[in-house]
Structure formats: C-alpha cells, structure tokens
Amino acid sequence: MSDFRGEWPATLDVAALVAGGWRPVPFREFIVKVHSRCDLACDYCYMYEMADQSWRDRPRRMSVEIAEQTAARIGEHVRAHELPEIVLVLHGGEPLLAGHELLWRLATATRKEAGPDVRVKVHVQTNGVGLTQSYLRLFGELDVRVGVSLDGDAQAHDRHRRFTSGRGSHAAVASGLARLCSDEFRHLFSGLLCTIDLRNDPVGTYETLISYDPPRIDFLLPHGTWDTPPPERTPDSGRTPYADWLIRVFDRWYREPLTDIRLFSDIMRLLIGRGSLDEAVGLAPARMAVVETDGWIEQADNLKVAYHGAAETGLHVGTDPFDAALRLPAVVARQLGVRALAATCRQCAIHEVCGGGMYAHRYRSGSGFANPSVYCPDLIRLITHISETVRADISARLGGSRL
C-alpha cells in the first residue's frame, strides 16, 4: 500500500476527524479497468511511461468473475448509501481490447445489481482506434456514451499517439470518429479529450477538435509532479506556458462557445460560488474509485505519476466493500476540501477556485501531497484571466457598473 512512506496524507488522523464530525462522501463514479494493455504506445501515458509500473503484473483482461464481483460491490455501495445515480466508466489500457462480451456483461450486471430505480450512466473512454460499427451498435444497445482521445490534427496527434511500430494513429482515430459522428451513432458521442502539447498551436488545435462538433472538450494538462515536472513547467519558476496556451483557447472559445470546455466551465462555475464537475479545480470531494483488471480497488489512476503504488488501497472486490476505502487516509485526504490544502494554498485568494489543482500534480517526495500543484503559476494566471474577462464582460453589459 502507498501509506508506507510516512508522507502526507499517511499521517492523517482519520479517527480524530470522524470524532470531530467529519463523514466521508460515498463513491459515485466507478472506473473499471477492463483491459490493462493498449494498442497504442503514447509516450506521455501515465499508465505505462511513468513511476508506477504495476500494469506489468496485472492480467491483460478482466475475468468474468472479477467483473461480476465488481458489479456486486457497486450494487452493495449503491444500496448502502441509497444512491439514485452512479457512473460506470469502462476504461483501460484500451477498453475496446476487452471484447464485446465482457463489456456487455459488466454493464448489464452493474445495472442489475444497482437495481431498477438507480440510473447507471455508462461511459467508455477509448483511443478510438478500434471504434468499429459493431462496437457502436453494442454501445447503442447498452446506452453507453463514448469519449475519444484526440490531440488535434494529424501532425499534433501523431507526435505522441503512435502504434508500437511508430506509425501514427490519427488516420485510424479519424475513421472511428467518422463512424461515431454519423447520424446513426452521434447521440452516443460524449466528447473529446486532448492532452496539451505546447508545440501545437492552441487555436488550431481547438479548431480541429471543434470540427467534430463534440458535446464537450476536455483539455488535459500533461501529468507531472514536483519530482518529475511536465515539459517546460520548471518548478519554482513564475513562467506560465500552459496558462498562456489555454488563454488563447479560452479567448477564442469565449467569443463563440460552440461546445462545453470542462476546465473553463468549471472555473467560471466556481467563480460564482458553484461547485466543479471535475477534480482538476475546486474543492469538491473526490467521489471516484478504480477497479483494476485483477480486482484490486485503487484511487484515481492519475496518481500513478507520483510513485509506484501511490494509487493502492490494499482492498479487493472479492473480499472488501468500497466503504472500506472511504476511511483510508489517502482517500479521506481527497474529500477534506480546504483542510487538505498546503498552507501556501490556503493563504491564496483564489484557493476555493483553484482547489490546489489536480491532487496528483501536488506530489513532492518528502512532503507527499501537501504541496501546491506543480502548475501553480499557470493556474493562478488562467483563473485570474478568466475572472477578469468575465467581470469585464458583465460590467460592459450592465453599462459600466462596477461589480
């Protein structure tokens, strides 16, 4: 388990928190790794290219038995907390490598275990390479929403997202997206996920993504920590290359918002006192649990960027309920809100909007996750720009009244 290091939050006194009235929030999103390998070899992948290499020891494909145990544990959690709705995410590796039958079994078993009065929203996040008509027909039958990873045009996408042979995957992904965007299947399309590369033109990337008319775009900051910072993000530097990139996209999008961009919408929502819908910003408690192909329950898998074993809980669907994870220090820390922020963050004027940034990006050996995000300067600049833009817009619409 990850707590052996003695770094924060391993030192968190959960018993004292409970005695003081704190209570955990139940999981509402279950990310199930139906296949632990991928048909691409993306060089920035946190699963295969970064600190945690546990994928090497896991079965490639989740067994039917583990899938059914997972569904039963999800149903148990739903009943224990009387949840009206949950999200099941079919994930990997590449989930389409798991095959039609396993995906069908997991989705149908989870809905059966949750019960007829609970809405189970099923999503699949795929690289798009294997997005065939037969899969789309299956997803139509199961009412599964499909998210696809696309980093921009062919040059931008193929810089990182390649097959093991070195051949780019853009053509295959574009073919899969064409099928998904057809009249027959477009209702299944949930959005595009794009990992930022500073070498790609931000507005050009946005224009490429928007050409598919996605319901939502997620721009993902490359995963990194203070120990292994992302490209061009120099620790303790005031430079803001990622904010500069995103601001160009925001300014283009804000003039004509043709779709939802989750990061921008979340920041704007937080600026007016509402909650965020994603862990990238804000202080909302983390509500997701991950199940690996061998049945081990883990935290959000982006923690694999920190160190080997960072996402582990030591719990298994064959023996443990999801409730057992809710009292683990590492899970509690992600539900504590402002109390989990570093002192530097708590003193910052925008901490309720920033929320310390994505939890995984706070890691520094020695102090664990009790740090600001490695993207701190970028987040401050981006949030400030969005705030000033929106305030100026509202002021202009009100005839120059001060806000």
C-alpha positions as a printed Julia matrix, in Angstrom:
403×3 Matrix{Float64}:
   0.0     0.0     0.0
   1.03    3.59   -0.55
   0.88    4.64    3.12
   4.23    3.03    3.97
   6.17    6.14    3.01
   5.05    8.13    6.01
   4.42   11.16    3.8
   1.22   13.18    3.94
  -1.56   12.02    3.96
  -0.33    8.81    5.61
  -0.07   10.81    8.85
  -3.7    11.96    8.67
  -5.64   11.09   11.87
  -8.91    9.8    10.42
 -10.28    8.76   13.82
  -9.92   12.31   15.1
 -11.67   13.67   12.03
 -14.58   11.29   12.5
 -14.76   12.14   16.19
 -14.95   15.8    15.17
 -17.95   15.15   12.95
 -16.39   14.6     9.55
 -18.08   11.94    7.42
 -16.97   10.52    4.07
 -18.88   11.04    0.85
 -19.82    7.81   -0.97
 -18.3     6.94   -4.31
 -20.46    7.84   -7.29
 -18.11    7.07  -10.17
 -16.59    3.64  -10.68
 -13.75    3.42  -13.19
 -13.27   -0.2   -14.16
 -10.12   -1.28  -15.97
 -11.45   -4.0   -18.22
  -8.14   -4.33  -20.09
  -4.69   -3.37  -18.78
  -2.87   -3.07  -22.1
  -3.19   -0.7   -25.04
  -2.8    -0.93  -28.8
  -1.02    2.43  -28.79
   2.29    3.41  -27.2
   1.72    7.07  -26.32
   4.97    8.44  -24.93
   3.25   10.62  -22.28
   1.0     7.88  -20.88
   0.91    7.84  -17.07
  -0.12    4.17  -17.1
   2.95    2.81  -18.87
   5.6     5.51  -19.04
   5.72    6.97  -15.54
   6.54    6.0   -11.96
   4.02    3.22  -11.3
   4.71    0.07  -13.33
   2.14   -2.2   -11.69
   0.48   -2.83  -15.06
   3.27   -5.29  -15.83
   1.99   -7.7   -13.16
  -1.73   -7.43  -13.9
  -3.79   -9.73  -16.13
  -4.39   -8.25  -19.55
  -8.13   -8.76  -19.43
 -10.54   -8.65  -16.51
 -12.14  -12.05  -15.94
 -15.91  -12.52  -15.95
 -15.7   -13.49  -12.27
 -13.95  -10.24  -11.31
 -16.4    -8.26  -13.43
 -19.34   -9.83  -11.62
 -17.73   -9.27   -8.21
 -17.15   -5.64   -9.16
 -20.79   -5.22  -10.2
 -21.94   -6.8    -6.92
 -19.73   -4.46   -4.86
 -21.03   -1.45   -6.76
 -24.6    -2.57   -6.1
 -23.76   -3.04   -2.42
 -22.37    0.51   -2.23
 -25.39    1.95   -4.02
 -27.81    0.3    -1.59
 -25.78    1.19    1.5
 -25.89    4.88    0.59
 -29.24    4.94   -1.24
 -27.66    6.49   -4.32
 -30.12    7.46   -7.08
 -27.48    7.63   -9.82
 -23.92    6.44  -10.47
 -21.43    6.47  -13.33
 -19.66    3.36  -14.61
 -16.61    4.09  -16.78
 -15.22    1.3   -18.95
 -11.51    2.07  -19.02
  -8.06    0.65  -19.6
  -5.42    0.47  -21.06
  -7.71    0.4   -24.02
 -11.17   -0.9   -23.05
 -12.14   -1.98  -26.56
  -9.46   -4.68  -26.39
 -11.58   -6.43  -23.74
 -14.12   -7.61  -26.29
 -17.85   -7.21  -26.71
 -18.96   -9.9   -24.27
 -17.06   -8.6   -21.23
 -18.25   -5.04  -21.76
 -21.83   -6.24  -22.17
 -21.59   -8.41  -19.03
 -20.13   -5.66  -16.87
 -22.64   -3.03  -17.95
 -25.68   -5.29  -17.62
 -24.51   -6.86  -14.34
 -23.88   -3.44  -12.79
 -27.34   -2.21  -13.76
 -28.9    -5.38  -12.39
 -27.0    -5.15   -9.09
 -27.77   -1.43   -8.71
 -31.47   -2.1    -9.09
 -34.25   -0.78  -11.34
 -34.63    2.52   -9.51
 -30.98    3.56   -9.89
 -29.72    5.24  -13.03
 -26.4     3.75  -14.11
 -24.77    6.02  -16.68
 -22.18    4.01  -18.59
 -19.27    5.67  -20.39
 -16.3     4.33  -22.3
 -13.07    6.27  -22.8
 -11.23    4.99  -25.87
  -8.33    5.93  -28.09
 -10.76    5.44  -30.99
  -8.57    3.08  -32.99
 -10.91    0.09  -32.56
 -14.19    2.02  -32.69
 -15.95   -0.23  -35.2
 -19.59   -0.28  -36.19
 -20.1    -3.49  -34.2
 -18.88   -1.76  -31.04
 -21.04    1.26  -31.75
 -24.09   -0.97  -32.21
 -23.28   -2.61  -28.86
 -22.95    0.79  -27.19
 -26.23    1.86  -28.75
 -27.93   -1.23  -27.33
 -26.42   -0.61  -23.88
 -26.8     3.2   -23.96
 -23.06    3.73  -23.47
 -21.64    7.2   -24.06
 -18.31    7.3   -25.92
 -15.38    9.64  -25.25
 -12.42    9.67  -27.63
  -8.84   10.89  -27.15
  -7.66   13.24  -29.92
  -4.75   15.67  -29.65
  -5.52   17.79  -32.72
  -4.69   17.43  -36.41
  -2.56   14.6   -37.79
   0.77   16.26  -37.02
  -0.21   17.17  -33.45
  -1.89   13.87  -32.69
   0.79   11.63  -34.17
   3.58   13.36  -32.29
   2.72   11.26  -29.23
  -0.13    8.88  -30.01
   1.54    6.18  -32.07
   1.35    2.43  -32.52
   4.25    0.38  -31.2
   5.6     0.27  -34.77
   5.99    4.05  -34.66
   3.16    4.66  -37.1
   0.8     7.47  -36.17
  -2.76    6.65  -35.13
  -4.55    9.77  -36.39
  -5.98    8.17  -39.54
  -7.44    5.25  -37.57
  -8.88    7.56  -34.91
 -10.39    9.85  -37.55
 -12.1     6.83  -39.14
 -13.52    5.79  -35.77
 -14.73    9.31  -35.11
 -16.39    9.46  -38.54
 -18.42    6.39  -37.61
 -19.26    7.79  -34.17
 -20.32   11.13  -35.66
 -22.63    9.54  -38.23
 -26.36   10.16  -37.89
 -26.87    6.64  -36.53
 -24.46    6.94  -33.61
 -23.89   10.65  -32.9
 -26.19   10.51  -29.85
 -23.56    8.29  -28.17
 -20.77   10.87  -28.54
 -19.81   12.33  -25.13
 -16.75   14.35  -26.11
 -13.06   14.61  -26.89
 -10.07   14.51  -24.57
  -6.96   16.39  -25.69
  -3.61   16.32  -23.91
  -1.88   19.68  -24.26
   1.42   19.88  -26.1
   2.84   23.4   -26.06
   4.34   22.89  -29.51
   0.86   22.64  -31.03
  -0.92   25.83  -31.98
  -3.66   26.27  -29.34
  -6.3    27.86  -31.57
  -5.52   25.48  -34.43
  -5.91   22.55  -32.04
  -9.24   23.89  -30.81
 -10.47   24.41  -34.37
  -9.57   20.84  -35.27
 -11.4    19.45  -32.25
 -14.48   21.61  -32.76
 -14.75   20.42  -36.37
 -16.14   17.14  -34.98
 -18.89   19.08  -33.16
 -18.19   17.35  -29.81
 -20.61   17.86  -26.9
 -17.61   18.58  -24.68
 -13.85   19.04  -24.88
 -11.51   18.2   -22.02
  -8.07   19.77  -22.23
  -5.73   17.7   -20.07
  -2.57   19.15  -18.55
   0.25   16.61  -19.02
   0.63   14.68  -15.79
   3.67   15.54  -13.71
   4.85   16.25  -10.19
   7.45   18.43   -8.47
   9.87   15.48   -8.79
   9.07   14.82  -12.45
   7.68   18.09  -13.83
   5.82   18.2   -17.15
   7.52   19.61  -20.25
   8.56   23.29  -19.88
   7.0    23.52  -16.41
  10.07   24.48  -14.42
   9.47   24.03  -10.65
   9.6    27.29   -8.68
   9.53   29.31  -11.91
   6.98   32.06  -12.44
   6.66   31.24  -16.15
   3.17   30.23  -17.25
   3.44   28.4   -20.59
   0.35   26.25  -20.04
  -1.8    29.18  -18.95
  -0.62   31.15  -21.98
  -1.64   28.23  -24.24
  -5.03   27.78  -22.58
  -5.77   31.52  -22.51
  -5.53   31.64  -26.29
  -8.07   28.83  -26.48
 -10.29   30.47  -23.87
 -10.34   33.82  -25.66
 -11.33   32.11  -28.92
 -13.94   29.93  -27.19
 -15.43   32.71  -25.04
 -16.23   34.82  -28.1
 -18.16   31.91  -29.62
 -18.68   28.96  -27.24
 -19.62   26.26  -29.71
 -19.29   23.49  -27.12
 -18.55   22.99  -23.44
 -14.89   23.06  -22.4
 -14.96   21.49  -18.98
 -11.96   23.28  -17.45
 -13.23   26.72  -18.45
 -16.82   25.97  -17.44
 -15.7    24.64  -14.06
 -13.59   27.73  -13.36
 -16.45   30.03  -14.32
 -18.85   27.99  -12.19
 -16.51   28.2    -9.21
 -16.05   31.94   -9.64
 -19.77   32.43   -9.0
 -19.76   30.14   -5.98
 -20.95   26.89   -7.52
 -19.17   23.53   -7.45
 -16.88   21.98  -10.04
 -17.65   18.84  -12.02
 -14.07   17.6   -12.25
 -11.06   17.14   -9.98
  -8.81   19.49  -11.97
 -10.01   22.52   -9.98
 -12.21   23.27   -6.97
 -12.61   21.7    -3.56
 -15.37   19.18   -4.17
 -14.69   15.79   -2.53
 -13.32   13.09   -4.8
 -16.03   10.53   -5.45
 -14.37    8.04   -7.78
 -12.97    4.58   -7.19
 -10.95    2.47   -9.61
 -11.03   -1.31  -10.02
  -8.06   -2.88  -11.79
  -8.26   -5.95  -14.05
  -7.32   -8.23  -11.16
 -10.0    -6.78   -8.86
  -7.83   -4.57   -6.67
  -9.53   -1.35   -5.64
  -7.45    1.77   -6.22
  -7.71    5.53   -6.08
  -7.71    7.73   -9.18
  -5.19    6.2   -11.55
  -3.5     9.51  -12.38
  -1.74    9.08   -9.0
   0.48    6.58  -10.79
   2.54    9.56  -11.9
   3.74   10.09   -8.3
   5.45    6.84   -7.34
   4.99    3.09   -7.59
   1.99    2.07   -5.5
   0.64    5.59   -4.99
  -2.9     4.59   -6.02
  -3.09    1.36   -3.99
  -5.6     0.77   -1.19
  -4.85   -2.87   -0.36
  -8.53   -3.72   -0.89
 -10.06   -6.22   -3.32
 -13.6    -6.57   -4.66
 -13.56  -10.26   -3.77
 -13.15   -9.55   -0.05
 -13.76   -5.87    0.66
 -16.65   -3.4     0.23
 -16.0     0.0    -1.3
 -16.93    1.51    2.07
 -13.64    0.17    3.46
 -11.75    2.57    1.2
 -13.65    5.6     2.49
 -11.77    5.6     5.81
  -8.26    5.25    4.37
  -6.1     8.36    4.93
  -5.23    8.63    1.24
  -8.91    8.61    0.25
 -10.02   10.84    3.13
  -7.45   13.46    2.09
  -9.19   13.82   -1.26
 -12.51   14.52    0.44
 -11.32   17.07    3.01
 -11.56   20.14    0.8
  -9.66   23.15    2.12
  -8.26   21.16    5.05
  -6.21   19.09    2.6
  -4.52   22.11    1.04
  -0.95   23.16    1.75
  -0.59   26.25    3.95
   0.58   28.23    0.92
  -2.63   27.36   -0.92
  -4.9    28.23    2.0
  -3.41   31.73    2.07
  -4.05   32.25   -1.65
  -7.0    34.45   -2.64
  -8.23   32.01   -5.3
  -7.81   28.76   -3.37
 -11.54   27.97   -3.46
 -11.45   28.11   -7.26
  -8.07   26.51   -7.85
  -8.55   23.92   -5.11
  -4.82   23.25   -5.14
  -5.07   21.89   -8.66
  -5.27   18.21   -9.52
  -4.23   16.15   -6.5
  -1.67   14.04   -8.38
   0.17   17.16   -9.52
   0.92   18.2    -5.91
   3.31   15.37   -5.13
   6.86   16.05   -3.93
   8.98   13.37   -2.29
   9.42   14.09    1.41
   6.2    16.07    1.85
   3.88   13.84   -0.15
   0.79   15.6    -1.49
   0.9    18.53    0.98
   2.06   20.98   -1.68
   0.62   23.37   -4.25
   0.22   22.0    -7.75
   3.36   21.9    -9.89
   1.15   24.01  -12.23
   0.5    26.66   -9.54
   1.63   29.75  -11.54
  -0.3    28.56  -14.6
  -3.48   28.01  -12.6
  -3.26   31.44  -10.96
  -2.76   33.18  -14.31
  -5.52   31.21  -16.07
  -8.1    31.7   -13.31
  -7.24   35.39  -12.99
  -7.6    35.9   -16.74
 -10.96   34.14  -16.87
 -12.19   36.11  -13.85
 -11.13   39.44  -15.31
 -12.61   38.6   -18.72
 -15.98   37.58  -17.31
 -16.13   40.56  -14.93
 -15.31   42.99  -17.71
 -17.96   41.41  -19.91
 -20.64   41.62  -17.23
 -19.66   45.2   -16.42
 -19.93   46.17  -20.09
 -23.34   44.52  -20.37
 -24.5    46.44  -17.29
 -23.41   49.71  -18.78
 -20.14   50.07  -16.92
 -21.49   49.45  -13.42
 -18.81   48.29  -11.0
 -19.03   44.69   -9.79
